[in-house]
Amino acid sequence: MTRTRWLTLLLLASLGVNLFIGGLAIGRWVDHGWDREERFDRPPPPDGPGPRWLRRMVGEEGMDTVRDVWTRHEAVIDPLRREADAARSAVTDTLSAEPFVREDYEAALGRMRAAMDRMETAVHAAITDVVTSMTPEQRQTFAERARAWSDRHKNPPPPKE
C-alpha cells in the first residue's frame, strides 16, 4: 500500500472514532443534560430490592422496610415485570414487521399499556405498604425528596409566541 493510502485509512479511522465518541457525548447530553453536579452530588441509593428511585427516596433508614415489603410483593411484581418486558418487545417486533400493519402495532401498544398498568398497580401497592409503615418523620423526608425530584424533572414552560 502506498503512503497516501495508509494516511487516508488512518484519517478515516480517526474520523470514525471521533464520531463515535461525539455520538456518545451527544447521547448522554440528550438523555441527562450536562449538569454533572446535580447527578453526582448525592450518594448512590442503598443496595437492596425495589426500584432504584424508591431506595434513594427512603434512604438507608428506610431500607429495612423496603426489604420486608419487597420480599412480600416480589412474587406478584416479578412476573408482571416480565410480562411488561415481553409486551414492550412485541411492540418493537411489530415495528420491524414487513409489511407493517397499523392494526397489529396498535394492538401491541394496547397490550403493552395493559401489562404496564398491571405492573404499576402491583408496584404502587408495594410502595403504599412501604409508606404506610413509615413514621410521620420518615414520610415527611420521603415527601421532601419526592418534591425535590419532581422539581428537578419538570418540563420547561412552552415558548411564548
C-alpha positions, -999 to +999 in steps of 0.1 A: +000+000+000+012+035-007+018+060+019-012+081+007-035+052+011-023+045+046-027+081+056-062+081+041-071+050+061-057+064+093-076+097+088-109+077+082-103+056+113-097+087+133-128+103+120-148+072+129-135+071+164-142+109+168-178+105+155-184+075+178-171+095+209-191+125+198-222+104+194-218+090+229-214+125+243-244+139+225-265+109+235-255+114+271-264+151+269-298+143+253-306+117+280-293+135+310-281+170+302-246+183+311-254+190+348-230+166+363-231+183+397-269+176+400-264+139+393-232+133+413-236+154+444-259+129+461-248+095+472-259+064+454-291+047+466-287+019+492-283-016+479-314-038+480-346-048+463-371-024+448-367+004+423-336+025+425-356+057+429-375+042+459-343+031+476-330+067+470-361+082+484-363+061+516-325+063+523-306+039+544-330+044+573-360+030+554-343+001+537-354-025+563-390-016+555-384-018+517-366-052+520-395-065+541-422-052+518-405-061+486-400-097+498-437-099+503-446-084+469-419-097+446-438-129+438-465-107+422-443-079+408-416-100+391-440-120+367-458-087+359-424-071+351-415-099+328-449-097+311-445-059+306-410-065+291-424-091+267-452-068+257-426-040+251-406-064+229-438-073+210-443-036+202-408-034+188-414-066+167-445-051+151-424-021+141-399-042+122-426-065+106-429-064+068-453-054+058-460-030+086-496-035+098-510-005+117-537-026+135-511-050+148-490-022+161-520-005+178-530-039+193-494-045+206-494-010+221-527-017+239-513-050+253-482-032+265-502-004+281-524-031+299-493-050+310-476-018+323-508-008+341-509-042+359-472-040+368-475-004+380-506-013+401-486-040+419-456-017+424-479+010+437-494-015+462-458-023+475-449+014+477-482+021+496-471-006+521-437+010+524-451+045+530-478+032+554-452+016+576-432+049+579-431+072+608-445+107+602-409+120+601-399+094+575-429+102+554-421+139+556-385+132+544-398+109+517-422+137+505-394+163+505-372+140+484-401+133+461-408+170+457-371+178+450-370+150+424-402+164+408-388+199+407-356+187+390-376+169+363-403+194+355-406+203+319-397+238+309-426+261+301-436+262+265-420+291+245-441+323+242-454+331+208 
